[in-house]
Amino acid sequence: MSSPGPLWEAVGLLAATLTTAAFVPQVWLSWRSGNLAGVSMGMYAALALGIVLWLLYGLALGSWPLILANAISLLLTLAMLGMAWRWRRRQRAARDDLPTG
């Protein structure tokens, strides 16, 4: 397979940077607010699997834009999943601690 050339590598790097950076505000907001009620764990789990596949594809091609963007995106996605899982556990524990009566 031939290399796409420096212009297309730059386009790929810019696209990868923008799509990866798009995750940062959501992760930051979720971290700061601590409210993850609207986060779909199923969506983020499917997204994580898709990102893993893109990462593997990037590794197979030796494409640094794909590798870097997907490695960072995977970390951000796993952070969201981890925060949502912890938030749901806390909500469940708080509900279980309520007196019944």
TITOR-988756 format. One record per atom (N, C-alpha, C, O): residue number from 1; residue in one letter; atom name; x, y, z. Coordinates in steps of 0.05 Angstrom, whole numbers. Layout:
BEGIN
atom k = NUM&r = A&a = CA&east = X&north = Y&up = Z
...
***
This chain:
BEGIN
atom k = 1&r = M&a = N&east = 17&north = -24&up = 0
atom k = 1&r = M&a = CA&east = 0&north = 0&up = 0
atom k = 1&r = M&a = C&east = 18&north = 25&up = 0
atom k = 1&r = M&a = O&east = 37&north = 26&up = 15
atom k = 2&r = S&a = N&east = 12&north = 44&up = -17
atom k = 2&r = S&a = CA&east = 29&north = 68&up = -18
atom k = 2&r = S&a = C&east = 21&north = 88&up = 4
atom k = 2&r = S&a = O&east = -2&north = 88&up = 13
atom k = 3&r = S&a = N&east = 40&north = 104&up = 11
atom k = 3&r = S&a = CA&east = 36&north = 125&up = 31
atom k = 3&r = S&a = C&east = 18&north = 147&up = 20
atom k = 3&r = S&a = O&east = 20&north = 153&up = -4
atom k = 4&r = P&a = N&east = 0&north = 158&up = 36
atom k = 4&r = P&a = CA&east = -18&north = 178&up = 26
atom k = 4&r = P&a = C&east = -5&north = 205&up = 20
atom k = 4&r = P&a = O&east = -17&north = 222&up = 7
atom k = 5&r = G&a = N&east = 19&north = 209&up = 28
atom k = 5&r = G&a = CA&east = 33&north = 234&up = 23
atom k = 5&r = G&a = C&east = 30&north = 253&up = 46
atom k = 5&r = G&a = O&east = 12&north = 250&up = 63
atom k = 6&r = P&a = N&east = 48&north = 273&up = 47
atom k = 6&r = P&a = CA&east = 49&north = 291&up = 71
atom k = 6&r = P&a = C&east = 23&north = 308&up = 74
atom k = 6&r = P&a = O&east = 15&north = 313&up = 97
atom k = 7&r = L&a = N&east = 11&north = 316&up = 52
atom k = 7&r = L&a = CA&east = -14&north = 332&up = 55
atom k = 7&r = L&a = C&east = -36&north = 316&up = 68
atom k = 7&r = L&a = O&east = -49&north = 325&up = 87
atom k = 8&r = W&a = N&east = -40&north = 291&up = 59
atom k = 8&r = W&a = CA&east = -61&north = 275&up = 71
atom k = 8&r = W&a = C&east = -54&north = 265&up = 99
atom k = 8&r = W&a = O&east = -72&north = 261&up = 115
atom k = 9&r = E&a = N&east = -28&north = 261&up = 104
atom k = 9&r = E&a = CA&east = -20&north = 255&up = 132
atom k = 9&r = E&a = C&east = -27&north = 278&up = 150
atom k = 9&r = E&a = O&east = -36&north = 274&up = 173
atom k = 10&r = A&a = N&east = -23&north = 303&up = 141
atom k = 10&r = A&a = CA&east = -30&north = 327&up = 156
atom k = 10&r = A&a = C&east = -60&north = 329&up = 160
atom k = 10&r = A&a = O&east = -69&north = 335&up = 182
atom k = 11&r = V&a = N&east = -75&north = 323&up = 139
atom k = 11&r = V&a = CA&east = -105&north = 323&up = 142
atom k = 11&r = V&a = C&east = -113&north = 302&up = 162
atom k = 11&r = V&a = O&east = -130&north = 307&up = 179
atom k = 12&r = G&a = N&east = -102&north = 278&up = 160
atom k = 12&r = G&a = CA&east = -108&north = 257&up = 180
atom k = 12&r = G&a = C&east = -101&north = 265&up = 208
atom k = 12&r = G&a = O&east = -116&north = 259&up = 227
atom k = 13&r = L&a = N&east = -78&north = 277&up = 212
atom k = 13&r = L&a = CA&east = -70&north = 286&up = 238
atom k = 13&r = L&a = C&east = -89&north = 307&up = 249
atom k = 13&r = L&a = O&east = -96&north = 307&up = 273
atom k = 14&r = L&a = N&east = -97&north = 326&up = 232
atom k = 14&r = L&a = CA&east = -115&north = 347&up = 241
atom k = 14&r = L&a = C&east = -143&north = 335&up = 248
atom k = 14&r = L&a = O&east = -154&north = 342&up = 269
atom k = 15&r = A&a = N&east = -152&north = 317&up = 231
atom k = 15&r = A&a = CA&east = -178&north = 303&up = 237
atom k = 15&r = A&a = C&east = -176&north = 288&up = 263
atom k = 15&r = A&a = O&east = -194&north = 289&up = 280
atom k = 16&r = A&a = N&east = -155&north = 273&up = 267
atom k = 16&r = A&a = CA&east = -151&north = 258&up = 291
atom k = 16&r = A&a = C&east = -150&north = 276&up = 316
atom k = 16&r = A&a = O&east = -161&north = 269&up = 337
atom k = 17&r = T&a = N&east = -136&north = 298&up = 314
atom k = 17&r = T&a = CA&east = -134&north = 317&up = 336
atom k = 17&r = T&a = C&east = -161&north = 328&up = 343
atom k = 17&r = T&a = O&east = -168&north = 329&up = 367
atom k = 18&r = L&a = N&east = -176&north = 336&up = 323
atom k = 18&r = L&a = CA&east = -203&north = 348&up = 329
atom k = 18&r = L&a = C&east = -222&north = 328&up = 340
atom k = 18&r = L&a = O&east = -236&north = 334&up = 360
atom k = 19&r = T&a = N&east = -223&north = 304&up = 329
atom k = 19&r = T&a = CA&east = -243&north = 285&up = 339
atom k = 19&r = T&a = C&east = -235&north = 275&up = 367
atom k = 19&r = T&a = O&east = -252&north = 268&up = 383
atom k = 20&r = T&a = N&east = -209&north = 273&up = 373
atom k = 20&r = T&a = CA&east = -200&north = 265&up = 399
atom k = 20&r = T&a = C&east = -205&north = 287&up = 419
atom k = 20&r = T&a = O&east = -215&north = 282&up = 442
atom k = 21&r = A&a = N&east = -198&north = 312&up = 412
atom k = 21&r = A&a = CA&east = -202&north = 335&up = 430
atom k = 21&r = A&a = C&east = -232&north = 339&up = 436
atom k = 21&r = A&a = O&east = -238&north = 351&up = 457
atom k = 22&r = A&a = N&east = -250&north = 330&up = 419
atom k = 22&r = A&a = CA&east = -278&north = 333&up = 424
atom k = 22&r = A&a = C&east = -287&north = 318&up = 449
atom k = 22&r = A&a = O&east = -308&north = 326&up = 461
atom k = 23&r = F&a = N&east = -273&north = 298&up = 458
atom k = 23&r = F&a = CA&east = -280&north = 283&up = 482
atom k = 23&r = F&a = C&east = -273&north = 298&up = 507
atom k = 23&r = F&a = O&east = -286&north = 295&up = 528
atom k = 24&r = V&a = N&east = -253&north = 315&up = 506
atom k = 24&r = V&a = CA&east = -242&north = 328&up = 530
atom k = 24&r = V&a = C&east = -263&north = 344&up = 545
atom k = 24&r = V&a = O&east = -264&north = 341&up = 570
atom k = 25&r = P&a = N&east = -279&north = 361&up = 533
atom k = 25&r = P&a = CA&east = -299&north = 377&up = 548
atom k = 25&r = P&a = C&east = -318&north = 359&up = 563
atom k = 25&r = P&a = O&east = -326&north = 366&up = 586
atom k = 26&r = Q&a = N&east = -327&north = 337&up = 551
atom k = 26&r = Q&a = CA&east = -346&north = 319&up = 565
atom k = 26&r = Q&a = C&east = -333&north = 306&up = 589
atom k = 26&r = Q&a = O&east = -345&north = 304&up = 610
atom k = 27&r = V&a = N&east = -309&north = 296&up = 585
atom k = 27&r = V&a = CA&east = -295&north = 283&up = 608
atom k = 27&r = V&a = C&east = -290&north = 304&up = 630
atom k = 27&r = V&a = O&east = -294&north = 297&up = 654
atom k = 28&r = W&a = N&east = -282&north = 328&up = 623
atom k = 28&r = W&a = CA&east = -276&north = 348&up = 643
atom k = 28&r = W&a = C&east = -302&north = 356&up = 658
atom k = 28&r = W&a = O&east = -302&north = 358&up = 682
atom k = 29&r = L&a = N&east = -324&north = 361&up = 643
atom k = 29&r = L&a = CA&east = -349&north = 368&up = 656
atom k = 29&r = L&a = C&east = -359&north = 346&up = 674
atom k = 29&r = L&a = O&east = -368&north = 351&up = 697
atom k = 30&r = S&a = N&east = -357&north = 321&up = 665
atom k = 30&r = S&a = CA&east = -366&north = 299&up = 682
atom k = 30&r = S&a = C&east = -349&north = 297&up = 707
atom k = 30&r = S&a = O&east = -359&north = 292&up = 729
atom k = 31&r = W&a = N&east = -323&north = 300&up = 704
atom k = 31&r = W&a = CA&east = -305&north = 299&up = 727
atom k = 31&r = W&a = C&east = -311&north = 321&up = 747
atom k = 31&r = W&a = O&east = -313&north = 316&up = 771
atom k = 32&r = R&a = N&east = -315&north = 346&up = 737
atom k = 32&r = R&a = CA&east = -320&north = 369&up = 755
atom k = 32&r = R&a = C&east = -347&north = 368&up = 768
atom k = 32&r = R&a = O&east = -350&north = 373&up = 792
atom k = 33&r = S&a = N&east = -368&north = 360&up = 753
atom k = 33&r = S&a = CA&east = -395&north = 361&up = 764
atom k = 33&r = S&a = C&east = -401&north = 336&up = 780
atom k = 33&r = S&a = O&east = -417&north = 337&up = 799
atom k = 34&r = G&a = N&east = -388&north = 314&up = 773
atom k = 34&r = G&a = CA&east = -394&north = 289&up = 787
atom k = 34&r = G&a = C&east = -421&north = 277&up = 780
atom k = 34&r = G&a = O&east = -430&north = 257&up = 791
atom k = 35&r = N&a = N&east = -435&north = 290&up = 761
atom k = 35&r = N&a = CA&east = -462&north = 280&up = 753
atom k = 35&r = N&a = C&east = -459&north = 266&up = 726
atom k = 35&r = N&a = O&east = -453&north = 278&up = 706
atom k = 36&r = L&a = N&east = -463&north = 240&up = 727
atom k = 36&r = L&a = CA&east = -461&north = 224&up = 703
atom k = 36&r = L&a = C&east = -488&north = 209&up = 697
atom k = 36&r = L&a = O&east = -488&north = 188&up = 685
atom k = 37&r = A&a = N&east = -509&north = 221&up = 707
atom k = 37&r = A&a = CA&east = -536&north = 209&up = 703
atom k = 37&r = A&a = C&east = -543&north = 204&up = 674
atom k = 37&r = A&a = O&east = -555&north = 184&up = 668
atom k = 38&r = G&a = N&east = -535&north = 222&up = 657
atom k = 38&r = G&a = CA&east = -542&north = 220&up = 629
atom k = 38&r = G&a = C&east = -523&north = 204&up = 612
atom k = 38&r = G&a = O&east = -527&north = 202&up = 587
atom k = 39&r = V&a = N&east = -503&north = 193&up = 624
atom k = 39&r = V&a = CA&east = -482&north = 178&up = 608
atom k = 39&r = V&a = C&east = -492&north = 150&up = 603
atom k = 39&r = V&a = O&east = -499&north = 135&up = 621
atom k = 40&r = S&a = N&east = -492&north = 142&up = 578
atom k = 40&r = S&a = CA&east = -500&north = 115&up = 570
atom k = 40&r = S&a = C&east = -476&north = 97&up = 571
atom k = 40&r = S&a = O&east = -457&north = 100&up = 555
atom k = 41&r = M&a = N&east = -476&north = 79&up = 590
atom k = 41&r = M&a = CA&east = -453&north = 60&up = 592
atom k = 41&r = M&a = C&east = -452&north = 42&up = 567
atom k = 41&r = M&a = O&east = -430&north = 35&up = 558
atom k = 42&r = G&a = N&east = -475&north = 34&up = 557
atom k = 42&r = G&a = CA&east = -475&north = 18&up = 533
atom k = 42&r = G&a = C&east = -463&north = 31&up = 509
atom k = 42&r = G&a = O&east = -447&north = 19&up = 494
atom k = 43&r = M&a = N&east = -469&north = 57&up = 506
atom k = 43&r = M&a = CA&east = -457&north = 72&up = 484
atom k = 43&r = M&a = C&east = -427&north = 75&up = 487
atom k = 43&r = M&a = O&east = -412&north = 70&up = 468
atom k = 44&r = Y&a = N&east = -418&north = 81&up = 511
atom k = 44&r = Y&a = CA&east = -389&north = 84&up = 515
atom k = 44&r = Y&a = C&east = -375&north = 57&up = 513
atom k = 44&r = Y&a = O&east = -352&north = 56&up = 505
atom k = 45&r = A&a = N&east = -387&north = 35&up = 521
atom k = 45&r = A&a = CA&east = -375&north = 9&up = 518
atom k = 45&r = A&a = C&east = -372&north = 2&up = 488
atom k = 45&r = A&a = O&east = -351&north = -8&up = 480
atom k = 46&r = A&a = N&east = -393&north = 7&up = 473
atom k = 46&r = A&a = CA&east = -391&north = 2&up = 444
atom k = 46&r = A&a = C&east = -370&north = 20&up = 431
atom k = 46&r = A&a = O&east = -355&north = 11&up = 413
atom k = 47&r = L&a = N&east = -369&north = 45&up = 440
atom k = 47&r = L&a = CA&east = -350&north = 64&up = 429
atom k = 47&r = L&a = C&east = -321&north = 54&up = 436
atom k = 47&r = L&a = O&east = -304&north = 55&up = 419
atom k = 48&r = A&a = N&east = -317&north = 45&up = 460
atom k = 48&r = A&a = CA&east = -291&north = 35&up = 468
atom k = 48&r = A&a = C&east = -282&north = 12&up = 450
atom k = 48&r = A&a = O&east = -259&north = 10&up = 442
atom k = 49&r = L&a = N&east = -301&north = -7&up = 445
atom k = 49&r = L&a = CA&east = -294&north = -29&up = 428
atom k = 49&r = L&a = C&east = -287&north = -20&up = 400
atom k = 49&r = L&a = O&east = -268&north = -30&up = 388
atom k = 50&r = G&a = N&east = -303&north = -1&up = 389
atom k = 50&r = G&a = CA&east = -297&north = 10&up = 363
atom k = 50&r = G&a = C&east = -270&north = 23&up = 362
atom k = 50&r = G&a = O&east = -255&north = 21&up = 342
atom k = 51&r = I&a = N&east = -263&north = 38&up = 383
atom k = 51&r = I&a = CA&east = -237&north = 52&up = 384
atom k = 51&r = I&a = C&east = -214&north = 32&up = 385
atom k = 51&r = I&a = O&east = -194&north = 36&up = 373
atom k = 52&r = V&a = N&east = -218&north = 10&up = 400
atom k = 52&r = V&a = CA&east = -198&north = -11&up = 401
atom k = 52&r = V&a = C&east = -193&north = -22&up = 373
atom k = 52&r = V&a = O&east = -170&north = -26&up = 365
atom k = 53&r = L&a = N&east = -214&north = -26&up = 358
atom k = 53&r = L&a = CA&east = -212&north = -37&up = 331
atom k = 53&r = L&a = C&east = -197&north = -16&up = 312
atom k = 53&r = L&a = O&east = -181&north = -24&up = 296
atom k = 54&r = W&a = N&east = -204&north = 9&up = 315
atom k = 54&r = W&a = CA&east = -190&north = 30&up = 300
atom k = 54&r = W&a = C&east = -161&north = 31&up = 308
atom k = 54&r = W&a = O&east = -143&north = 35&up = 290
atom k = 55&r = L&a = N&east = -155&north = 28&up = 333
atom k = 55&r = L&a = CA&east = -127&north = 28&up = 342
atom k = 55&r = L&a = C&east = -112&north = 4&up = 330
atom k = 55&r = L&a = O&east = -90&north = 8&up = 321
atom k = 56&r = L&a = N&east = -124&north = -19&up = 330
atom k = 56&r = L&a = CA&east = -112&north = -42&up = 317
atom k = 56&r = L&a = C&east = -107&north = -38&up = 287
atom k = 56&r = L&a = O&east = -86&north = -45&up = 276
atom k = 57&r = Y&a = N&east = -127&north = -25&up = 275
atom k = 57&r = Y&a = CA&east = -124&north = -19&up = 246
atom k = 57&r = Y&a = C&east = -101&north = 0&up = 242
atom k = 57&r = Y&a = O&east = -85&north = -3&up = 223
atom k = 58&r = G&a = N&east = -100&north = 21&up = 258
atom k = 58&r = G&a = CA&east = -78&north = 40&up = 256
atom k = 58&r = G&a = C&east = -51&north = 27&up = 260
atom k = 58&r = G&a = O&east = -31&north = 34&up = 246
atom k = 59&r = L&a = N&east = -49&north = 8&up = 279
atom k = 59&r = L&a = CA&east = -24&north = -6&up = 284
atom k = 59&r = L&a = C&east = -17&north = -23&up = 259
atom k = 59&r = L&a = O&east = 6&north = -24&up = 252
atom k = 60&r = A&a = N&east = -37&north = -36&up = 248
atom k = 60&r = A&a = CA&east = -32&north = -53&up = 224
atom k = 60&r = A&a = C&east = -22&north = -36&up = 201
atom k = 60&r = A&a = O&east = -4&north = -45&up = 185
atom k = 61&r = L&a = N&east = -32&north = -12&up = 198
atom k = 61&r = L&a = CA&east = -23&north = 6&up = 176
atom k = 61&r = L&a = C&east = 2&north = 21&up = 183
atom k = 61&r = L&a = O&east = 16&north = 32&up = 166
atom k = 62&r = G&a = N&east = 9&north = 23&up = 209
atom k = 62&r = G&a = CA&east = 31&north = 39&up = 218
atom k = 62&r = G&a = C&east = 25&north = 69&up = 215
atom k = 62&r = G&a = O&east = 43&north = 85&up = 210
atom k = 63&r = S&a = N&east = -1&north = 76&up = 218
atom k = 63&r = S&a = CA&east = -10&north = 104&up = 215
atom k = 63&r = S&a = C&east = -10&north = 118&up = 242
atom k = 63&r = S&a = O&east = -27&north = 113&up = 259
atom k = 64&r = W&a = N&east = 10&north = 135&up = 246
atom k = 64&r = W&a = CA&east = 12&north = 149&up = 272
atom k = 64&r = W&a = C&east = -13&north = 166&up = 278
atom k = 64&r = W&a = O&east = -20&north = 167&up = 302
atom k = 65&r = P&a = N&east = -25&north = 180&up = 259
atom k = 65&r = P&a = CA&east = -49&north = 195&up = 267
atom k = 65&r = P&a = C&east = -71&north = 177&up = 278
atom k = 65&r = P&a = O&east = -84&north = 183&up = 298
atom k = 66&r = L&a = N&east = -75&north = 153&up = 265
atom k = 66&r = L&a = CA&east = -95&north = 134&up = 275
atom k = 66&r = L&a = C&east = -87&north = 123&up = 303
atom k = 66&r = L&a = O&east = -104&north = 120&up = 320
atom k = 67&r = I&a = N&east = -62&north = 116&up = 306
atom k = 67&r = I&a = CA&east = -53&north = 104&up = 330
atom k = 67&r = I&a = C&east = -55&north = 124&up = 354
atom k = 67&r = I&a = O&east = -67&north = 117&up = 374
atom k = 68&r = L&a = N&east = -44&north = 148&up = 350
atom k = 68&r = L&a = CA&east = -45&north = 168&up = 372
atom k = 68&r = L&a = C&east = -73&north = 176&up = 379
atom k = 68&r = L&a = O&east = -81&north = 177&up = 403
atom k = 69&r = A&a = N&east = -89&north = 183&up = 359
atom k = 69&r = A&a = CA&east = -116&north = 192&up = 364
atom k = 69&r = A&a = C&east = -132&north = 171&up = 378
atom k = 69&r = A&a = O&east = -147&north = 177&up = 397
atom k = 70&r = N&a = N&east = -130&north = 146&up = 369
atom k = 70&r = N&a = CA&east = -146&north = 125&up = 381
atom k = 70&r = N&a = C&east = -136&north = 116&up = 408
atom k = 70&r = N&a = O&east = -152&north = 108&up = 426
atom k = 71&r = A&a = N&east = -110&north = 117&up = 413
atom k = 71&r = A&a = CA&east = -100&north = 111&up = 440
atom k = 71&r = A&a = C&east = -110&north = 132&up = 460
atom k = 71&r = A&a = O&east = -118&north = 124&up = 482
atom k = 72&r = I&a = N&east = -109&north = 157&up = 453
atom k = 72&r = I&a = CA&east = -118&north = 178&up = 471
atom k = 72&r = I&a = C&east = -149&north = 177&up = 474
atom k = 72&r = I&a = O&east = -159&north = 179&up = 496
atom k = 73&r = S&a = N&east = -163&north = 172&up = 452
atom k = 73&r = S&a = CA&east = -192&north = 170&up = 453
atom k = 73&r = S&a = C&east = -200&north = 146&up = 471
atom k = 73&r = S&a = O&east = -220&north = 148&up = 486
atom k = 74&r = L&a = N&east = -186&north = 124&up = 469
atom k = 74&r = L&a = CA&east = -192&north = 101&up = 486
atom k = 74&r = L&a = C&east = -188&north = 108&up = 515
atom k = 74&r = L&a = O&east = -205&north = 100&up = 532
atom k = 75&r = L&a = N&east = -167&north = 122&up = 522
atom k = 75&r = L&a = CA&east = -163&north = 130&up = 550
atom k = 75&r = L&a = C&east = -186&north = 148&up = 560
atom k = 75&r = L&a = O&east = -196&north = 144&up = 582
atom k = 76&r = L&a = N&east = -194&north = 167&up = 544
atom k = 76&r = L&a = CA&east = -216&north = 185&up = 551
atom k = 76&r = L&a = C&east = -242&north = 170&up = 554
atom k = 76&r = L&a = O&east = -258&north = 175&up = 572
atom k = 77&r = T&a = N&east = -247&north = 151&up = 535
atom k = 77&r = T&a = CA&east = -272&north = 135&up = 536
atom k = 77&r = T&a = C&east = -272&north = 117&up = 561
atom k = 77&r = T&a = O&east = -293&north = 115&up = 574
atom k = 78&r = L&a = N&east = -249&north = 105&up = 567
atom k = 78&r = L&a = CA&east = -248&north = 88&up = 591
atom k = 78&r = L&a = C&east = -251&north = 105&up = 616
atom k = 78&r = L&a = O&east = -263&north = 95&up = 636
atom k = 79&r = A&a = N&east = -241&north = 129&up = 616
atom k = 79&r = A&a = CA&east = -245&north = 147&up = 639
atom k = 79&r = A&a = C&east = -275&north = 153&up = 643
atom k = 79&r = A&a = O&east = -285&north = 152&up = 665
atom k = 80&r = M&a = N&east = -289&north = 158&up = 621
atom k = 80&r = M&a = CA&east = -318&north = 163&up = 623
atom k = 80&r = M&a = C&east = -333&north = 138&up = 633
atom k = 80&r = M&a = O&east = -350&north = 140&up = 651
atom k = 81&r = L&a = N&east = -325&north = 115&up = 623
atom k = 81&r = L&a = CA&east = -338&north = 90&up = 633
atom k = 81&r = L&a = C&east = -332&north = 86&up = 662
atom k = 81&r = L&a = O&east = -350&north = 78&up = 677
atom k = 82&r = G&a = N&east = -307&north = 90&up = 670
atom k = 82&r = G&a = CA&east = -300&north = 87&up = 699
atom k = 82&r = G&a = C&east = -315&north = 106&up = 717
atom k = 82&r = G&a = O&east = -325&north = 98&up = 738
atom k = 83&r = M&a = N&east = -317&north = 131&up = 709
atom k = 83&r = M&a = CA&east = -332&north = 151&up = 725
atom k = 83&r = M&a = C&east = -361&north = 144&up = 726
atom k = 83&r = M&a = O&east = -374&north = 146&up = 747
atom k = 84&r = A&a = N&east = -373&north = 135&up = 704
atom k = 84&r = A&a = CA&east = -402&north = 128&up = 703
atom k = 84&r = A&a = C&east = -407&north = 104&up = 721
atom k = 84&r = A&a = O&east = -427&north = 103&up = 735
atom k = 85&r = W&a = N&east = -389&north = 84&up = 719
atom k = 85&r = W&a = CA&east = -392&north = 60&up = 736
atom k = 85&r = W&a = C&east = -391&north = 67&up = 765
atom k = 85&r = W&a = O&east = -407&north = 58&up = 781
atom k = 86&r = R&a = N&east = -371&north = 83&up = 773
atom k = 86&r = R&a = CA&east = -369&north = 92&up = 801
atom k = 86&r = R&a = C&east = -393&north = 108&up = 810
atom k = 86&r = R&a = O&east = -404&north = 103&up = 832
atom k = 87&r = W&a = N&east = -403&north = 126&up = 793
atom k = 87&r = W&a = CA&east = -426&north = 142&up = 799
atom k = 87&r = W&a = C&east = -450&north = 125&up = 804
atom k = 87&r = W&a = O&east = -465&north = 129&up = 823
atom k = 88&r = R&a = N&east = -455&north = 105&up = 786
atom k = 88&r = R&a = CA&east = -478&north = 88&up = 789
atom k = 88&r = R&a = C&east = -476&north = 71&up = 814
atom k = 88&r = R&a = O&east = -496&north = 66&up = 828
atom k = 89&r = R&a = N&east = -452&north = 61&up = 821
atom k = 89&r = R&a = CA&east = -448&north = 46&up = 846
atom k = 89&r = R&a = C&east = -455&north = 63&up = 870
atom k = 89&r = R&a = O&east = -468&north = 53&up = 889
atom k = 90&r = R&a = N&east = -446&north = 88&up = 870
atom k = 90&r = R&a = CA&east = -452&north = 106&up = 893
atom k = 90&r = R&a = C&east = -482&north = 111&up = 895
atom k = 90&r = R&a = O&east = -493&north = 112&up = 917
atom k = 91&r = Q&a = N&east = -495&north = 116&up = 872
atom k = 91&r = Q&a = CA&east = -524&north = 120&up = 872
atom k = 91&r = Q&a = C&east = -539&north = 96&up = 883
atom k = 91&r = Q&a = O&east = -557&north = 99&up = 899
atom k = 92&r = R&a = N&east = -530&north = 72&up = 874
atom k = 92&r = R&a = CA&east = -543&north = 48&up = 884
atom k = 92&r = R&a = C&east = -539&north = 44&up = 914
atom k = 92&r = R&a = O&east = -557&north = 37&up = 928
atom k = 93&r = A&a = N&east = -514&north = 50&up = 924
atom k = 93&r = A&a = CA&east = -508&north = 47&up = 952
atom k = 93&r = A&a = C&east = -524&north = 67&up = 969
atom k = 93&r = A&a = O&east = -534&north = 61&up = 990
atom k = 94&r = A&a = N&east = -527&north = 92&up = 958
atom k = 94&r = A&a = CA&east = -543&north = 112&up = 973
atom k = 94&r = A&a = C&east = -572&north = 104&up = 974
atom k = 94&r = A&a = O&east = -585&north = 108&up = 994
atom k = 95&r = R&a = N&east = -582&north = 92&up = 952
atom k = 95&r = R&a = CA&east = -610&north = 83&up = 952
atom k = 95&r = R&a = C&east = -614&north = 60&up = 971
atom k = 95&r = R&a = O&east = -634&north = 59&up = 985
atom k = 96&r = D&a = N&east = -594&north = 42&up = 973
atom k = 96&r = D&a = CA&east = -596&north = 19&up = 991
atom k = 96&r = D&a = C&east = -594&north = 27&up = 1020
atom k = 96&r = D&a = O&east = -604&north = 13&up = 1038
atom k = 97&r = D&a = N&east = -582&north = 50&up = 1026
atom k = 97&r = D&a = CA&east = -579&north = 60&up = 1053
atom k = 97&r = D&a = C&east = -603&north = 74&up = 1064
atom k = 97&r = D&a = O&east = -605&north = 79&up = 1088
atom k = 98&r = L&a = N&east = -622&north = 81&up = 1046
atom k = 98&r = L&a = CA&east = -646&north = 94&up = 1055
atom k = 98&r = L&a = C&east = -663&north = 76&up = 1073
atom k = 98&r = L&a = O&east = -666&north = 52&up = 1068
atom k = 99&r = P&a = N&east = -674&north = 88&up = 1094
atom k = 99&r = P&a = CA&east = -691&north = 71&up = 1112
atom k = 99&r = P&a = C&east = -716&north = 63&up = 1097
atom k = 99&r = P&a = O&east = -728&north = 79&up = 1082
atom k = 100&r = T&a = N&east = -725&north = 39&up = 1102
atom k = 100&r = T&a = CA&east = -750&north = 30&up = 1090
atom k = 100&r = T&a = C&east = -771&north = 31&up = 1112
atom k = 100&r = T&a = O&east = -766&north = 28&up = 1135
atom k = 101&r = G&a = N&east = -795&north = 35&up = 1104
atom k = 101&r = G&a = CA&east = -813&north = 36&up = 1125
atom k = 101&r = G&a = C&east = -841&north = 40&up = 1120
atom k = 101&r = G&a = O&east = -857&north = 40&up = 1139
***
